[in-house]
């Protein structure tokens, strides 16, 4: 064997070793998912920590709480994973998930065709109705139509289906005040800066519960939205998460969470949380 042949063989051996290593590394995520078992892997979950009752941090504490936290800990108990919660702003969290910076996001995200262009969804874990919240004892509006057909100023959160619904109902941006967080919209309602707020009834029940002397829901449903967890389009986590949601529904766990966070028994207010 001459020197040139020897160098070629050595180069081939190096390239083969590198190729095998790359293949092994590339299969890590797939190998970690067997059936609906995630193999103990860590799953990063984006949360806003400012959306009662889904996610929040109580004053004086450092650990987050809320529906999203309890739901994802149960998902990981069932699917054999570890949930790592990552604070992410709204609506930037959708792009962060789409780009693979975060494995998934909670935060009560409505399933829409537009969002499906950049992210994938789990199955719906609940369906919520969008409704108006008004000041307690409000006598100008007896129904949703009364608000829509008036000159009422509507508060909502930027980048949400609630904001999109306000645009479609009112057709006049001058009547819409958009806020970075729903809590700010509710405070604007209480202070009289807006006349009503569009909100998902699941979260709205929590807001009413914590401000029972200040605001109330109008029963008329404006639109029904299914909620799901979002993932990058190529995520291999979704089957395991869907199976876990099925088990949580069958076992009654989702109903138990609803009773904790979406009824009058939930008493946490924005004065009780950080930020």
Order of alpha helices (4+ residues) and beta strands (2+ residues): alpha-alpha-beta-alpha-beta-alpha-beta-alpha-beta-beta-alpha-beta-alpha-beta-alpha-beta-alpha-beta-beta-beta-alpha-alpha
